[in-house]
């Protein structure tokens, strides 16, 4: 119960009052037809029983909470998703600065390590492993 109070307090400090989730009013404002905005609202406010959310609904709730000042780690705990996933959703939504994006030209994904996103970092690790294997064979 203490943790839930902390979540509401953290989100309310950003605006000076408790934020209120308002679903899109018309169909052309919907990001996708797969989102149940009332389930998103219940997840944001922490109402119980907590609805089972789809990936699109989790993304919508996470981005709303981040836009309203909740820390990424707190959003991660509140929605039971990985913090890394929340950061990737922020990158897709254009909420991260250039210093937090992958350094490979044209890549708009969130930075993971050594200035690269997870895709480029994995490719770099595989390349280094292959080069090291060639050195051992010679």
C-alpha positions in Angstrom: 0.0 0.0 0.0 2.9 2.4 0.7 4.2 1.9 -2.8 0.9 2.7 -4.4 0.7 6.0 -2.4 4.3 6.8 -3.6 3.2 6.2 -7.2 0.3 8.6 -7.0 2.4 11.2 -5.2 5.1 11.1 -7.7 2.7 11.5 -10.6 0.9 14.3 -8.9 3.9 16.4 -8.2 4.6 17.1 -11.9 1.5 19.2 -12.4 0.9 20.4 -8.9 -2.3 18.4 -8.8 -3.4 14.8 -9.5 -3.3 14.2 -13.2 -6.5 13.1 -14.9 -6.4 10.7 -17.9 -8.7 11.8 -20.7 -9.2 9.3 -23.6 -9.3 10.5 -27.2 -12.6 12.1 -28.1 -12.9 11.0 -31.7 -11.8 8.0 -33.8 -9.2 10.0 -35.8 -7.4 10.8 -32.5 -7.0 7.1 -31.6 -3.4 5.8 -32.0 -4.8 2.3 -32.8 -8.2 0.6 -32.7 -6.8 -2.1 -30.4 -6.7 0.2 -27.3 -9.3 0.0 -24.6 -8.9 3.5 -23.2 -10.9 2.7 -20.1 -8.6 -0.1 -19.2 -5.7 2.3 -19.7 -7.3 4.8 -17.4 -7.8 2.1 -14.7 -4.2 1.0 -15.0 -2.9 4.6 -14.7 -5.0 5.3 -11.6 -4.2 1.9 -10.0 -7.8 0.8 -9.7 -8.4 -2.8 -8.7 -9.1 -5.3 -10.0 -6.4 -4.4 -12.5 -7.3 -5.1 -16.1 -5.3 -7.3 -18.3 -3.7 -5.0 -20.8 -2.5 -5.6 -24.3 0.9 -4.4 -25.5 -0.6 -1.3 -27.1 -2.5 -0.4 -24.0 0.6 -0.8 -21.8 2.5 1.5 -24.3 -0.3 4.1 -24.1 -0.3 4.0 -20.3 3.5 4.1 -20.0 3.8 7.1 -22.4 1.1 9.0 -20.6 2.7 8.5 -17.2 6.1 9.5 -18.5 4.6 12.7 -20.2 3.2 13.6 -16.8 6.4 13.4 -14.9 6.5 9.9 -13.5 10.0 8.4 -13.3 10.8 5.6 -15.8 11.6 3.1 -13.0 8.3 3.9 -11.2 6.3 3.4 -14.5 8.1 0.1 -15.0 7.0 -1.1 -11.5 3.5 0.4 -11.8 2.8 -1.4 -15.1 4.9 -4.5 -14.5 7.0 -4.0 -17.6 10.8 -3.8 -18.2 12.3 -0.3 -17.8 14.2 -0.9 -21.0 10.8 -1.4 -22.8 9.5 1.9 -21.5 12.6 3.6 -22.8 12.2 2.0 -26.2 8.5 3.2 -26.4 9.7 6.7 -25.5 12.2 6.6 -28.4 9.5 5.4 -30.8 7.3 8.3 -29.6 10.1 10.8 -30.1 10.3 11.6 -26.4 14.1 11.0 -26.1 16.8 13.6 -26.9 19.5 12.9 -29.5 22.0 12.1 -26.7 19.8 9.1 -25.7 19.5 7.6 -29.2 21.7 5.1 -31.0 24.7 6.7 -32.7 24.3 4.6 -35.9 23.1 6.9 -38.8 19.4 6.6 -39.4 18.7 4.5 -36.3 16.1 6.2 -34.0 16.1 3.5 -31.3 17.0 4.0 -27.6 20.7 3.8 -26.7 21.6 0.7 -24.7 25.4 0.4 -24.4 28.5 1.9 -26.0 26.2 4.4 -27.8 24.3 1.7 -29.6 20.8 0.3 -29.5 20.2 -3.3 -28.6 20.1 -4.4 -32.2 23.4 -2.8 -33.2 25.0 -3.7 -29.8 24.2 -7.4 -30.4 25.5 -7.2 -34.0 28.7 -5.6 -32.7 29.2 -8.3 -30.0 28.7 -11.0 -32.7 31.2 -9.3 -35.0 33.8 -9.0 -32.2 33.2 -12.7 -31.2 33.7 -13.7 -34.9 36.9 -11.7 -35.2 38.2 -13.1 -32.0 37.5 -16.6 -33.3 39.5 -15.9 -36.4 42.4 -14.8 -34.3 42.3 -18.0 -32.4 42.2 -20.2 -35.6 45.3 -18.5 -37.1 
